[in-house]
Amino acid sequence: MRQVDLFRMIPCRAALSFARCLIRRKIVVLDSLEDSKLSRCLSTVDLIALGVGSTLGAGVYVLAGEVAKADSGPSIVLSFLIAAIASVMAGLCYAEFGARVPKTGSAYLYTYVTVGELWAFITGWNLILSYVIGTSSVARAWSGTFDELLNKQIGQFFRTYFNINYTGLAEYPDFFAVCLILLLAGLLSFGVKESAWVNKIFTAVNILVLLFVMVAGFVKGNVANWKISEEFLKNISASAREPPCENGTSIYGAGGFMPYGFAGTLAGAATCFYAFVGFDCIATTGEEVRNPQKAIPIGIVTSLLVCFMAYFGVSAALTLMMPYYLLDEKSPLPVAFEYVGWGPAKYVVAAGSLCALSASLLGCIFPMPRVIYAMAEDGLLFKCLGQINSKTKTPIIATLSSGAVAAVMAFLFDLKALVDMMSIGTLLAYSLVAACVLILRYQPGLPYEQPKYSPEKEALRSFTSATSESATQAIMLQGQGFSLRSLFSPSALPTPQSSSLVSFLVGFLAFLVLGLSILTTYGVHAIASLEAWSLALLVLFVVLFIVIVLIIWRQPQNQHKVAFMVPFLPFLPAFSILVNIYLMVQLSAETWIRFSIWMALGFLIYFTYGIRHSLEGNSRDEDDDEDAYSDDIDTATEEKSAIQANDHHERNLSVPFIFHEKTSEC
């Protein structure tokens, strides 16, 4: 009987050890924030310019025309507003983590110190996807804008001799975008300070051009372009010999401010979300900026505010100048100025667009190798990607290799498909960061080590004694156990029970939001028809969402303070999760299939390499632990042939498998 139990025990122990590998958390030592392999030379102004420059590119000069024509119409201003709200909420969550853990890695690092290694890898892998696609799409936008200056002669040449007739791929391979990406990747390898100066110059030109576009657009605009009638659109479709849609409307929608309905506005918001991804670039500079705990929150909030004002103003000016159904999807602003009779202005705008897209391209390439570097330093990606050039203090291998991958993406894939894939990866990363803020704020202790002494972090040191005292008091409350009363009347200080409850509720909240999003997206007709089952599910989801948020709100928070903290907890992070997951559900099935392929590739790398080479696993395993583990295996083998061992020996044999975290053998 004992022999059978032993055979059952060994697989169980291996499963427990494997599970510990997936949930092990990173311990960040903040003893010396100034120590870094990278060059700490950036200022707060550099971060703001980096965030604005990486954001105000393709979103203004390409996506505004494409989304307005295909999805939103004039209501693209609302699409940008919805996307901005979701981004601001996510940005505030990033800002708090940037103040707490000012290290390179962005959302990847934040997830690693909060919920564990597997989710951290998923987050980092999604960030790489977002940055690669961002780089590729901006490069194609740069190429398209330059082609517009040459009357589209480059595009016509490649369509004639290098045409690609496959769904999801570009019409022709973009050799120009490939050369541009490789050139800038090489330039970024020379140093971060030099790149920051170039970025500030491009960003200044960008802001001036956008101000010109907004002023000129409102001067030459016509409010009638927001009030086009449905009958007029039907006549346009008939004259173009285009068949009407199934509901009898024109192919350009029903006219008015929302020609494609509110659903089209939301679908446009899911795509416009790509336009606000730049602020995450700031979060990756934790080891390259001076005073990061203040500079990162200020940079994120300021850059998001500037970007929203620019997107809102430019998209409004664009749709006022030109009817949305006539917009050019590749280069809408120069064509719009030609439409209103300002022909020479299109060259000024196109030249300014190239500067803006150059800044955006620099901003997209900049964070990509730093996330790869952070993952390689932790052992989750190949170690060679973590090499730092001794002269330039930049991750040169990660910069050049990621640039090569982005160049291949720009060479083959269609911009719209790229943007949708980027949106899903970014939204998932934002959702995880918001969830991590909720979990972190309700922990009885911090998931990272505080500095023993650091003069620049004197504000944090002042809370060390208070945190220790709170932890001591929390230990006294652990014996109270869990009860229904503790849901709404918990103790004054967080305990392991209250933190475990919050962690469970956050996970349940995410699944609940997913169900609510699916219902309101694919069951909207049933809800509109007042079908009983749909209304019952809707009420159930909404009530459970409110109850869970209120229960989390009643739990005690950690008393540790940092330079910036998310306000309105837990309502703001919870609503951020709701918006992000809802926007994810709006994306097409083809996008999810492409995303699944990307994630399958990531899991292949993690489970064959990352989980075995993780620095967190190897750093916890001493040589004597490995010998003890081997001895346990040998003892178990001998036990099969000596069943006479007593119960005390059997208990001692099982303890190392159950409680010893043998991470390096996973």
Stockholm file with secondary structure:
# STOCKHOLM 1.0

chainA/1-666         MRQVDLFRMIPCRAALSFARCLIRRKIVVLDSLEDSKLSRCLSTVDLIALGVGSTLGAGVYVLAGEVAKADSGPSIVLSFLIAAIASVMAGLCYAEFGARVPKTGSAYLYTYVTVGELWAFITGWNLILSYVIGTSSVARAWSGTFDELLNKQIGQFFRTYFNINYTGLAEYPDFFAVCLILLLAGLLSFGVKESAWVNKIFTAVNILVLLFVMVAGFVKGNVANWKISEEFLKNISASAREPPCENGTSIYGAGGFMPYGFAGTLAGAATCFYAFVGFDCIATTGEEVRNPQKAIPIGIVTSLLVCFMAYFGVSAALTLMMPYYLLDEKSPLPVAFEYVGWGPAKYVVAAGSLCALSASLLGCIFPMPRVIYAMAEDGLLFKCLGQINSKTKTPIIATLSSGAVAAVMAFLFDLKALVDMMSIGTLLAYSLVAACVLILRYQPGLPYEQPKYSPEKEALRSFTSATSESATQAIMLQGQGFSLRSLFSPSALPTPQSSSLVSFLVGFLAFLVLGLSILTTYGVHAIASLEAWSLALLVLFVVLFIVIVLIIWRQPQNQHKVAFMVPFLPFLPAFSILVNIYLMVQLSAETWIRFSIWMALGFLIYFTYGIRHSLEGNSRDEDDDEDAYSDDIDTATEEKSAIQANDHHERNLSVPFIFHEKTSEC
#=GR chainA/1-666 SS CHHHHHHHHHHHHHHHHHHHHHHCCCCCBCSCTTCCSSCCCBCHHHHHHHHHHHHTTHIIIIIHHHHIIIIIGGGHHHHHHHHHHHHHHHHHHHHHHHHHCCSTTTHHHHHHHHTCHHHHHHHHHHHHHHHHHHHHHHHHHHHHHHHHHTTTHHHHHHHHHSCCCCTTBCSSCCHHHHHHHHHHHHHHTTCHHHHHHHHHHHHHHHHHHHHHHHHHHHHHCCGGGGSCCHHHHHHHHHHTTCCCCTTSCBTTBSCSSCTTHHHHHHHHHHHHGGGGTTHHHHHTTTTTBSSHHHHHHHHHHHHHHHHHHHHHHHHHHHHHHSCGGGCCSSSHHHHHHHHTTCHHHHHHHHHHHHHHHHHHHHHHHTHHHHHHHHHHHTTSSCGGGGCCCTTTCSCHHHHHHHHHHHHHHHHHBCHHHHHHHHHHHHHHHHHHHHHHHHHHHTCSSCSSBCCSCCGGGHHHHTTHHHHHHHHHHHHHHGGGCCCTHHHHSCCSSCCHHHHHHHHHHHHHHHHHHHHHHHHHHHSHHHHHTTCHHHHHHHHHHHHHHHHHHHHHHHSCCCCCCCSCCCSSTTHHHHHHHHHHHHHHHTSCHHHHHHHHHHHHHHHHHIIIIIHHHCHHHHHTCCHHHHHHHHHHHHHHHHHHHCTTCCHHHHHHHHHHHHHCCCGGGC
#=GC SS_cons         CHHHHHHHHHHHHHHHHHHHHHHCCCCCBCSCTTCCSSCCCBCHHHHHHHHHHHHTTHIIIIIHHHHIIIIIGGGHHHHHHHHHHHHHHHHHHHHHHHHHCCSTTTHHHHHHHHTCHHHHHHHHHHHHHHHHHHHHHHHHHHHHHHHHHTTTHHHHHHHHHSCCCCTTBCSSCCHHHHHHHHHHHHHHTTCHHHHHHHHHHHHHHHHHHHHHHHHHHHHHCCGGGGSCCHHHHHHHHHHTTCCCCTTSCBTTBSCSSCTTHHHHHHHHHHHHGGGGTTHHHHHTTTTTBSSHHHHHHHHHHHHHHHHHHHHHHHHHHHHHHSCGGGCCSSSHHHHHHHHTTCHHHHHHHHHHHHHHHHHHHHHHHTHHHHHHHHHHHTTSSCGGGGCCCTTTCSCHHHHHHHHHHHHHHHHHBCHHHHHHHHHHHHHHHHHHHHHHHHHHHTCSSCSSBCCSCCGGGHHHHTTHHHHHHHHHHHHHHGGGCCCTHHHHSCCSSCCHHHHHHHHHHHHHHHHHHHHHHHHHHHSHHHHHTTCHHHHHHHHHHHHHHHHHHHHHHHSCCCCCCCSCCCSSTTHHHHHHHHHHHHHHHTSCHHHHHHHHHHHHHHHHHIIIIIHHHCHHHHHTCCHHHHHHHHHHHHHHHHHHHCTTCCHHHHHHHHHHHHHCCCGGGC
//
